[in-house]
Amino acid sequence: MPPHELNPHRIHKISGTVIDIFAHRFVLKTMDGTLLGDLTPHGAAEVTLHIGDTVDIEGEQKPSEIKVSKITLEGHTVAIAHKPPKHHDKGIDHHPYADPAPALAAARAAGYRIVGEPRRKPKHFEILGRNGDRFHELHVELDGRIRKSSPLDSNDDKWMNEIAAASGA
């Protein structure tokens, strides 16, 4: 089956010749065409490929490449473990709970009026504060220490909705 006809997200077994190598990815020439294989950096450390090598691979077809889960070179087979995909679900906080009260209290003590809700990051909260007519993005550590205060433009993309609501727009 030509590489462009491979069924996405299915496991495929393919044989071919390595014709180019890019770090942990390689181009495999098969009887039906060429395709891109991804060994991952970990897998590339396990297998040393050279242009001209004949290999058998097994892996899942992704939109632009095959994620190689098994490769056989010169009779030696190596299984390659892949990390599970990270889920970047918008609006879902995957960090352990941290009380925002110390961060909010520190921002208020520094003279800022809090606008909107604090945004949890791994080691700090991002807080939109207003001091007079200026908005600031505050990075406040979990223990309440203000690490950074950056003045913002009124058209800041990151805080656009909160700034507009606070400005009465």
Rosetta constraint file for C-alpha pairs under 8 A:
AtomPair CA 1 CA 5 HARMONIC 6.37 0.50
AtomPair CA 1 CA 6 HARMONIC 6.71 0.50
AtomPair CA 1 CA 32 HARMONIC 6.40 0.50
AtomPair CA 2 CA 6 HARMONIC 6.82 0.50
AtomPair CA 2 CA 32 HARMONIC 4.61 0.50
AtomPair CA 2 CA 33 HARMONIC 6.03 0.50
AtomPair CA 3 CA 32 HARMONIC 6.82 0.50
AtomPair CA 3 CA 33 HARMONIC 6.34 0.50
AtomPair CA 3 CA 34 HARMONIC 6.66 0.50
AtomPair CA 3 CA 35 HARMONIC 6.05 0.50
AtomPair CA 6 CA 12 HARMONIC 7.86 0.50
AtomPair CA 6 CA 61 HARMONIC 6.96 0.50
AtomPair CA 7 CA 61 HARMONIC 6.86 0.50
AtomPair CA 8 CA 60 HARMONIC 7.44 0.50
AtomPair CA 8 CA 61 HARMONIC 4.93 0.50
AtomPair CA 8 CA 62 HARMONIC 5.78 0.50
AtomPair CA 8 CA 63 HARMONIC 6.76 0.50
AtomPair CA 9 CA 60 HARMONIC 5.47 0.50
AtomPair CA 9 CA 61 HARMONIC 5.08 0.50
AtomPair CA 9 CA 62 HARMONIC 5.93 0.50
AtomPair CA 10 CA 59 HARMONIC 7.90 0.50
AtomPair CA 10 CA 60 HARMONIC 5.28 0.50
AtomPair CA 10 CA 61 HARMONIC 5.93 0.50
AtomPair CA 11 CA 58 HARMONIC 6.70 0.50
AtomPair CA 11 CA 59 HARMONIC 5.08 0.50
AtomPair CA 11 CA 60 HARMONIC 4.40 0.50
AtomPair CA 11 CA 61 HARMONIC 6.63 0.50
AtomPair CA 12 CA 58 HARMONIC 5.49 0.50
AtomPair CA 12 CA 59 HARMONIC 5.53 0.50
AtomPair CA 12 CA 60 HARMONIC 6.26 0.50
AtomPair CA 12 CA 61 HARMONIC 7.12 0.50
AtomPair CA 13 CA 56 HARMONIC 7.11 0.50
AtomPair CA 13 CA 57 HARMONIC 5.69 0.50
AtomPair CA 13 CA 58 HARMONIC 4.39 0.50
AtomPair CA 13 CA 59 HARMONIC 6.82 0.50
AtomPair CA 14 CA 30 HARMONIC 7.61 0.50
AtomPair CA 14 CA 56 HARMONIC 5.71 0.50
AtomPair CA 14 CA 57 HARMONIC 5.34 0.50
AtomPair CA 14 CA 58 HARMONIC 6.39 0.50
AtomPair CA 15 CA 30 HARMONIC 6.29 0.50
AtomPair CA 15 CA 54 HARMONIC 7.38 0.50
AtomPair CA 15 CA 55 HARMONIC 5.75 0.50
AtomPair CA 15 CA 56 HARMONIC 4.31 0.50
AtomPair CA 15 CA 57 HARMONIC 6.28 0.50
AtomPair CA 16 CA 28 HARMONIC 5.70 0.50
AtomPair CA 16 CA 29 HARMONIC 5.24 0.50
AtomPair CA 16 CA 30 HARMONIC 4.40 0.50
AtomPair CA 16 CA 31 HARMONIC 7.23 0.50
AtomPair CA 16 CA 54 HARMONIC 5.65 0.50
AtomPair CA 16 CA 55 HARMONIC 5.74 0.50
AtomPair CA 16 CA 56 HARMONIC 6.64 0.50
AtomPair CA 17 CA 28 HARMONIC 5.40 0.50
AtomPair CA 17 CA 29 HARMONIC 5.14 0.50
AtomPair CA 17 CA 30 HARMONIC 6.65 0.50
AtomPair CA 17 CA 51 HARMONIC 7.79 0.50
AtomPair CA 17 CA 52 HARMONIC 5.79 0.50
AtomPair CA 17 CA 53 HARMONIC 5.58 0.50
AtomPair CA 17 CA 54 HARMONIC 4.41 0.50
AtomPair CA 17 CA 55 HARMONIC 6.27 0.50
AtomPair CA 18 CA 26 HARMONIC 6.73 0.50
AtomPair CA 18 CA 27 HARMONIC 5.79 0.50
AtomPair CA 18 CA 28 HARMONIC 4.63 0.50
AtomPair CA 18 CA 29 HARMONIC 6.31 0.50
AtomPair CA 18 CA 49 HARMONIC 7.78 0.50
AtomPair CA 18 CA 50 HARMONIC 7.03 0.50
AtomPair CA 18 CA 51 HARMONIC 5.16 0.50
AtomPair CA 18 CA 52 HARMONIC 5.27 0.50
AtomPair CA 18 CA 53 HARMONIC 5.39 0.50
AtomPair CA 18 CA 54 HARMONIC 6.41 0.50
AtomPair CA 18 CA 55 HARMONIC 7.42 0.50
AtomPair CA 19 CA 26 HARMONIC 7.55 0.50
AtomPair CA 19 CA 27 HARMONIC 5.64 0.50
AtomPair CA 19 CA 28 HARMONIC 5.99 0.50
AtomPair CA 19 CA 29 HARMONIC 6.48 0.50
AtomPair CA 19 CA 51 HARMONIC 5.16 0.50
AtomPair CA 19 CA 52 HARMONIC 6.05 0.50
AtomPair CA 20 CA 26 HARMONIC 5.58 0.50
AtomPair CA 20 CA 27 HARMONIC 5.07 0.50
AtomPair CA 20 CA 28 HARMONIC 7.50 0.50
AtomPair CA 20 CA 51 HARMONIC 5.88 0.50
AtomPair CA 21 CA 25 HARMONIC 5.99 0.50
AtomPair CA 21 CA 26 HARMONIC 4.22 0.50
AtomPair CA 21 CA 27 HARMONIC 6.34 0.50
AtomPair CA 21 CA 49 HARMONIC 7.80 0.50
AtomPair CA 21 CA 50 HARMONIC 7.59 0.50
AtomPair CA 21 CA 51 HARMONIC 7.11 0.50
AtomPair CA 22 CA 26 HARMONIC 5.77 0.50
AtomPair CA 23 CA 41 HARMONIC 7.72 0.50
AtomPair CA 23 CA 44 HARMONIC 7.69 0.50
AtomPair CA 24 CA 38 HARMONIC 6.12 0.50
AtomPair CA 24 CA 39 HARMONIC 5.39 0.50
AtomPair CA 24 CA 40 HARMONIC 5.43 0.50
AtomPair CA 24 CA 41 HARMONIC 5.36 0.50
AtomPair CA 24 CA 43 HARMONIC 7.46 0.50
AtomPair CA 24 CA 44 HARMONIC 5.20 0.50
AtomPair CA 25 CA 36 HARMONIC 6.80 0.50
AtomPair CA 25 CA 37 HARMONIC 5.48 0.50
AtomPair CA 25 CA 38 HARMONIC 4.47 0.50
AtomPair CA 25 CA 39 HARMONIC 6.01 0.50
AtomPair CA 25 CA 40 HARMONIC 7.33 0.50
AtomPair CA 26 CA 36 HARMONIC 5.72 0.50
AtomPair CA 26 CA 37 HARMONIC 5.25 0.50
AtomPair CA 26 CA 38 HARMONIC 6.69 0.50
AtomPair CA 27 CA 34 HARMONIC 6.60 0.50
AtomPair CA 27 CA 35 HARMONIC 5.65 0.50
AtomPair CA 27 CA 36 HARMONIC 4.65 0.50
AtomPair CA 27 CA 37 HARMONIC 6.21 0.50
AtomPair CA 28 CA 34 HARMONIC 5.44 0.50
AtomPair CA 28 CA 35 HARMONIC 5.38 0.50
AtomPair CA 28 CA 36 HARMONIC 6.27 0.50
AtomPair CA 28 CA 37 HARMONIC 6.97 0.50
AtomPair CA 29 CA 33 HARMONIC 5.81 0.50
AtomPair CA 29 CA 34 HARMONIC 4.37 0.50
AtomPair CA 29 CA 35 HARMONIC 6.72 0.50
AtomPair CA 30 CA 34 HARMONIC 5.81 0.50
AtomPair CA 30 CA 35 HARMONIC 7.87 0.50
AtomPair CA 35 CA 65 HARMONIC 6.72 0.50
AtomPair CA 35 CA 66 HARMONIC 7.66 0.50
AtomPair CA 36 CA 64 HARMONIC 7.25 0.50
AtomPair CA 36 CA 65 HARMONIC 4.84 0.50
AtomPair CA 36 CA 66 HARMONIC 6.30 0.50
AtomPair CA 37 CA 65 HARMONIC 5.54 0.50
AtomPair CA 37 CA 66 HARMONIC 4.80 0.50
AtomPair CA 37 CA 67 HARMONIC 6.21 0.50
AtomPair CA 37 CA 68 HARMONIC 6.27 0.50
AtomPair CA 38 CA 65 HARMONIC 6.66 0.50
AtomPair CA 38 CA 66 HARMONIC 6.01 0.50
AtomPair CA 38 CA 67 HARMONIC 4.99 0.50
AtomPair CA 38 CA 68 HARMONIC 5.68 0.50
AtomPair CA 39 CA 43 HARMONIC 4.86 0.50
AtomPair CA 39 CA 44 HARMONIC 5.60 0.50
AtomPair CA 39 CA 67 HARMONIC 6.59 0.50
AtomPair CA 39 CA 68 HARMONIC 5.40 0.50
AtomPair CA 39 CA 69 HARMONIC 7.57 0.50
AtomPair CA 39 CA 80 HARMONIC 7.27 0.50
AtomPair CA 40 CA 44 HARMONIC 6.17 0.50
AtomPair CA 40 CA 67 HARMONIC 7.99 0.50
AtomPair CA 40 CA 82 HARMONIC 7.70 0.50
AtomPair CA 41 CA 45 HARMONIC 6.38 0.50
AtomPair CA 42 CA 46 HARMONIC 6.70 0.50
AtomPair CA 42 CA 80 HARMONIC 7.70 0.50
AtomPair CA 43 CA 47 HARMONIC 6.39 0.50
AtomPair CA 43 CA 80 HARMONIC 5.48 0.50
AtomPair CA 43 CA 81 HARMONIC 7.68 0.50
AtomPair CA 44 CA 48 HARMONIC 6.58 0.50
AtomPair CA 46 CA 78 HARMONIC 7.42 0.50
AtomPair CA 47 CA 78 HARMONIC 7.45 0.50
AtomPair CA 49 CA 53 HARMONIC 6.75 0.50
AtomPair CA 53 CA 73 HARMONIC 7.48 0.50
AtomPair CA 54 CA 73 HARMONIC 6.75 0.50
AtomPair CA 54 CA 74 HARMONIC 7.78 0.50
AtomPair CA 55 CA 71 HARMONIC 6.79 0.50
AtomPair CA 55 CA 72 HARMONIC 5.58 0.50
AtomPair CA 55 CA 73 HARMONIC 5.02 0.50
AtomPair CA 55 CA 74 HARMONIC 7.57 0.50
AtomPair CA 56 CA 71 HARMONIC 5.71 0.50
AtomPair CA 56 CA 72 HARMONIC 5.08 0.50
AtomPair CA 56 CA 73 HARMONIC 6.91 0.50
AtomPair CA 57 CA 68 HARMONIC 6.39 0.50
AtomPair CA 57 CA 69 HARMONIC 7.62 0.50
AtomPair CA 57 CA 70 HARMONIC 5.70 0.50
AtomPair CA 57 CA 71 HARMONIC 4.44 0.50
AtomPair CA 57 CA 72 HARMONIC 6.39 0.50
AtomPair CA 58 CA 68 HARMONIC 5.74 0.50
AtomPair CA 58 CA 69 HARMONIC 5.80 0.50
AtomPair CA 58 CA 70 HARMONIC 5.07 0.50
AtomPair CA 58 CA 71 HARMONIC 6.40 0.50
AtomPair CA 59 CA 66 HARMONIC 5.78 0.50
AtomPair CA 59 CA 67 HARMONIC 5.21 0.50
AtomPair CA 59 CA 68 HARMONIC 4.26 0.50
AtomPair CA 59 CA 69 HARMONIC 4.89 0.50
AtomPair CA 59 CA 70 HARMONIC 6.67 0.50
AtomPair CA 60 CA 66 HARMONIC 5.45 0.50
AtomPair CA 60 CA 67 HARMONIC 5.23 0.50
AtomPair CA 60 CA 68 HARMONIC 6.77 0.50
AtomPair CA 60 CA 69 HARMONIC 7.59 0.50
AtomPair CA 61 CA 65 HARMONIC 6.09 0.50
AtomPair CA 61 CA 66 HARMONIC 4.49 0.50
AtomPair CA 61 CA 67 HARMONIC 6.44 0.50
AtomPair CA 62 CA 66 HARMONIC 5.73 0.50
AtomPair CA 62 CA 67 HARMONIC 6.87 0.50
AtomPair CA 68 CA 80 HARMONIC 7.02 0.50
AtomPair CA 69 CA 79 HARMONIC 5.76 0.50
AtomPair CA 69 CA 80 HARMONIC 4.75 0.50
AtomPair CA 69 CA 81 HARMONIC 6.47 0.50
AtomPair CA 69 CA 82 HARMONIC 7.39 0.50
AtomPair CA 70 CA 77 HARMONIC 6.82 0.50
AtomPair CA 70 CA 78 HARMONIC 5.64 0.50
AtomPair CA 70 CA 79 HARMONIC 4.42 0.50
AtomPair CA 70 CA 80 HARMONIC 5.75 0.50
AtomPair CA 71 CA 77 HARMONIC 5.57 0.50
AtomPair CA 71 CA 78 HARMONIC 5.46 0.50
AtomPair CA 71 CA 79 HARMONIC 6.69 0.50
AtomPair CA 71 CA 80 HARMONIC 7.95 0.50
AtomPair CA 72 CA 76 HARMONIC 5.35 0.50
AtomPair CA 72 CA 77 HARMONIC 4.13 0.50
AtomPair CA 72 CA 78 HARMONIC 6.38 0.50
AtomPair CA 73 CA 77 HARMONIC 6.50 0.50
AtomPair CA 93 CA 120 HARMONIC 7.42 0.50
AtomPair CA 95 CA 120 HARMONIC 7.55 0.50
AtomPair CA 95 CA 121 HARMONIC 7.31 0.50
AtomPair CA 95 CA 122 HARMONIC 6.22 0.50
AtomPair CA 98 CA 142 HARMONIC 6.89 0.50
AtomPair CA 99 CA 142 HARMONIC 7.65 0.50
AtomPair CA 100 CA 104 HARMONIC 6.12 0.50
AtomPair CA 100 CA 118 HARMONIC 7.22 0.50
AtomPair CA 100 CA 125 HARMONIC 7.35 0.50
AtomPair CA 100 CA 142 HARMONIC 7.26 0.50
AtomPair CA 101 CA 105 HARMONIC 5.97 0.50
AtomPair CA 102 CA 106 HARMONIC 6.13 0.50
AtomPair CA 102 CA 142 HARMONIC 7.21 0.50
AtomPair CA 102 CA 143 HARMONIC 6.20 0.50
AtomPair CA 102 CA 144 HARMONIC 4.68 0.50
AtomPair CA 103 CA 107 HARMONIC 6.33 0.50
AtomPair CA 103 CA 125 HARMONIC 7.03 0.50
AtomPair CA 103 CA 140 HARMONIC 5.58 0.50
AtomPair CA 103 CA 141 HARMONIC 6.80 0.50
AtomPair CA 103 CA 142 HARMONIC 6.42 0.50
AtomPair CA 103 CA 143 HARMONIC 6.84 0.50
AtomPair CA 103 CA 144 HARMONIC 4.19 0.50
AtomPair CA 103 CA 145 HARMONIC 7.13 0.50
AtomPair CA 103 CA 146 HARMONIC 7.69 0.50
AtomPair CA 104 CA 108 HARMONIC 6.24 0.50
AtomPair CA 104 CA 114 HARMONIC 7.40 0.50
AtomPair CA 104 CA 118 HARMONIC 7.95 0.50
AtomPair CA 104 CA 127 HARMONIC 7.80 0.50
AtomPair CA 104 CA 144 HARMONIC 7.56 0.50
AtomPair CA 105 CA 109 HARMONIC 6.02 0.50
AtomPair CA 105 CA 144 HARMONIC 7.39 0.50
AtomPair CA 106 CA 110 HARMONIC 6.20 0.50
AtomPair CA 106 CA 140 HARMONIC 7.88 0.50
AtomPair CA 106 CA 144 HARMONIC 5.55 0.50
AtomPair CA 106 CA 145 HARMONIC 6.84 0.50
AtomPair CA 106 CA 146 HARMONIC 7.00 0.50
AtomPair CA 107 CA 111 HARMONIC 6.67 0.50
AtomPair CA 107 CA 112 HARMONIC 5.53 0.50
AtomPair CA 107 CA 113 HARMONIC 7.61 0.50
AtomPair CA 107 CA 114 HARMONIC 7.45 0.50
AtomPair CA 107 CA 129 HARMONIC 7.31 0.50
AtomPair CA 107 CA 138 HARMONIC 7.70 0.50
AtomPair CA 107 CA 140 HARMONIC 7.85 0.50
AtomPair CA 107 CA 146 HARMONIC 7.38 0.50
AtomPair CA 108 CA 112 HARMONIC 4.90 0.50
AtomPair CA 108 CA 113 HARMONIC 6.07 0.50
AtomPair CA 108 CA 114 HARMONIC 7.16 0.50
AtomPair CA 111 CA 131 HARMONIC 6.46 0.50
AtomPair CA 112 CA 129 HARMONIC 5.15 0.50
AtomPair CA 112 CA 130 HARMONIC 5.19 0.50
AtomPair CA 112 CA 131 HARMONIC 4.98 0.50
AtomPair CA 113 CA 129 HARMONIC 5.35 0.50
AtomPair CA 113 CA 130 HARMONIC 5.01 0.50
AtomPair CA 113 CA 131 HARMONIC 6.44 0.50
AtomPair CA 114 CA 127 HARMONIC 7.20 0.50
AtomPair CA 114 CA 128 HARMONIC 6.15 0.50
AtomPair CA 114 CA 129 HARMONIC 4.68 0.50
AtomPair CA 114 CA 130 HARMONIC 6.48 0.50
AtomPair CA 115 CA 127 HARMONIC 7.63 0.50
AtomPair CA 115 CA 128 HARMONIC 5.38 0.50
AtomPair CA 115 CA 129 HARMONIC 5.61 0.50
AtomPair CA 115 CA 130 HARMONIC 6.91 0.50
AtomPair CA 115 CA 162 HARMONIC 6.76 0.50
AtomPair CA 115 CA 163 HARMONIC 7.82 0.50
AtomPair CA 115 CA 166 HARMONIC 6.90 0.50
AtomPair CA 116 CA 127 HARMONIC 7.95 0.50
AtomPair CA 116 CA 128 HARMONIC 6.82 0.50
AtomPair CA 116 CA 162 HARMONIC 5.97 0.50
AtomPair CA 117 CA 127 HARMONIC 7.10 0.50
AtomPair CA 117 CA 128 HARMONIC 7.87 0.50
AtomPair CA 118 CA 125 HARMONIC 6.01 0.50
AtomPair CA 118 CA 126 HARMONIC 5.68 0.50
AtomPair CA 118 CA 127 HARMONIC 4.77 0.50
AtomPair CA 118 CA 128 HARMONIC 7.29 0.50
AtomPair CA 119 CA 125 HARMONIC 5.37 0.50
AtomPair CA 119 CA 126 HARMONIC 4.97 0.50
AtomPair CA 119 CA 127 HARMONIC 6.45 0.50
AtomPair CA 120 CA 124 HARMONIC 6.42 0.50
AtomPair CA 120 CA 125 HARMONIC 4.68 0.50
AtomPair CA 120 CA 126 HARMONIC 6.53 0.50
AtomPair CA 121 CA 125 HARMONIC 5.61 0.50
AtomPair CA 121 CA 126 HARMONIC 7.21 0.50
AtomPair CA 123 CA 141 HARMONIC 6.19 0.50
AtomPair CA 123 CA 142 HARMONIC 6.44 0.50
AtomPair CA 124 CA 139 HARMONIC 6.30 0.50
AtomPair CA 124 CA 140 HARMONIC 5.38 0.50
AtomPair CA 124 CA 141 HARMONIC 4.11 0.50
AtomPair CA 124 CA 142 HARMONIC 5.15 0.50
AtomPair CA 125 CA 138 HARMONIC 7.89 0.50
AtomPair CA 125 CA 139 HARMONIC 5.76 0.50
AtomPair CA 125 CA 140 HARMONIC 5.26 0.50
AtomPair CA 125 CA 141 HARMONIC 6.27 0.50
AtomPair CA 125 CA 142 HARMONIC 6.81 0.50
AtomPair CA 126 CA 137 HARMONIC 6.65 0.50
AtomPair CA 126 CA 138 HARMONIC 5.59 0.50
AtomPair CA 126 CA 139 HARMONIC 4.79 0.50
AtomPair CA 126 CA 140 HARMONIC 6.45 0.50
AtomPair CA 127 CA 137 HARMONIC 5.81 0.50
AtomPair CA 127 CA 138 HARMONIC 5.03 0.50
AtomPair CA 127 CA 139 HARMONIC 6.51 0.50
AtomPair CA 127 CA 140 HARMONIC 7.41 0.50
AtomPair CA 128 CA 135 HARMONIC 6.88 0.50
AtomPair CA 128 CA 136 HARMONIC 5.84 0.50
AtomPair CA 128 CA 137 HARMONIC 4.85 0.50
AtomPair CA 128 CA 138 HARMONIC 6.22 0.50
AtomPair CA 128 CA 159 HARMONIC 7.59 0.50
AtomPair CA 129 CA 135 HARMONIC 5.72 0.50
AtomPair CA 129 CA 136 HARMONIC 5.20 0.50
AtomPair CA 129 CA 137 HARMONIC 6.33 0.50
AtomPair CA 129 CA 138 HARMONIC 6.85 0.50
AtomPair CA 130 CA 134 HARMONIC 5.65 0.50
AtomPair CA 130 CA 135 HARMONIC 4.45 0.50
AtomPair CA 130 CA 136 HARMONIC 6.10 0.50
AtomPair CA 131 CA 135 HARMONIC 6.42 0.50
AtomPair CA 131 CA 136 HARMONIC 7.59 0.50
AtomPair CA 134 CA 151 HARMONIC 6.99 0.50
AtomPair CA 134 CA 152 HARMONIC 7.34 0.50
AtomPair CA 135 CA 151 HARMONIC 5.95 0.50
AtomPair CA 135 CA 152 HARMONIC 5.51 0.50
AtomPair CA 135 CA 153 HARMONIC 7.44 0.50
AtomPair CA 135 CA 154 HARMONIC 7.52 0.50
AtomPair CA 135 CA 163 HARMONIC 7.71 0.50
AtomPair CA 136 CA 149 HARMONIC 6.16 0.50
AtomPair CA 136 CA 150 HARMONIC 5.24 0.50
AtomPair CA 136 CA 151 HARMONIC 4.29 0.50
AtomPair CA 136 CA 152 HARMONIC 5.37 0.50
AtomPair CA 137 CA 148 HARMONIC 7.93 0.50
AtomPair CA 137 CA 149 HARMONIC 5.69 0.50
AtomPair CA 137 CA 150 HARMONIC 5.18 0.50
AtomPair CA 137 CA 151 HARMONIC 6.44 0.50
AtomPair CA 137 CA 152 HARMONIC 6.80 0.50
AtomPair CA 138 CA 146 HARMONIC 6.94 0.50
AtomPair CA 138 CA 147 HARMONIC 7.58 0.50
AtomPair CA 138 CA 148 HARMONIC 5.65 0.50
AtomPair CA 138 CA 149 HARMONIC 4.53 0.50
AtomPair CA 138 CA 150 HARMONIC 6.52 0.50
AtomPair CA 139 CA 146 HARMONIC 6.01 0.50
AtomPair CA 139 CA 147 HARMONIC 5.50 0.50
AtomPair CA 139 CA 148 HARMONIC 5.03 0.50
AtomPair CA 139 CA 149 HARMONIC 6.49 0.50
AtomPair CA 140 CA 144 HARMONIC 5.82 0.50
AtomPair CA 140 CA 145 HARMONIC 5.55 0.50
AtomPair CA 140 CA 146 HARMONIC 4.28 0.50
AtomPair CA 140 CA 147 HARMONIC 5.56 0.50
AtomPair CA 140 CA 148 HARMONIC 7.10 0.50
AtomPair CA 141 CA 145 HARMONIC 5.26 0.50
AtomPair CA 141 CA 146 HARMONIC 6.27 0.50
AtomPair CA 141 CA 147 HARMONIC 6.57 0.50
AtomPair CA 152 CA 156 HARMONIC 6.32 0.50
AtomPair CA 154 CA 160 HARMONIC 7.48 0.50
AtomPair CA 154 CA 163 HARMONIC 6.63 0.50
AtomPair CA 154 CA 164 HARMONIC 7.98 0.50
AtomPair CA 155 CA 160 HARMONIC 6.02 0.50
AtomPair CA 155 CA 163 HARMONIC 7.96 0.50
AtomPair CA 156 CA 160 HARMONIC 5.41 0.50
AtomPair CA 159 CA 163 HARMONIC 6.06 0.50
AtomPair CA 160 CA 164 HARMONIC 6.09 0.50
AtomPair CA 161 CA 165 HARMONIC 6.17 0.50
AtomPair CA 162 CA 166 HARMONIC 6.11 0.50
AtomPair CA 163 CA 167 HARMONIC 5.99 0.50
AtomPair CA 164 CA 168 HARMONIC 6.25 0.50
AtomPair CA 164 CA 169 HARMONIC 5.15 0.50
AtomPair CA 165 CA 169 HARMONIC 6.01 0.50
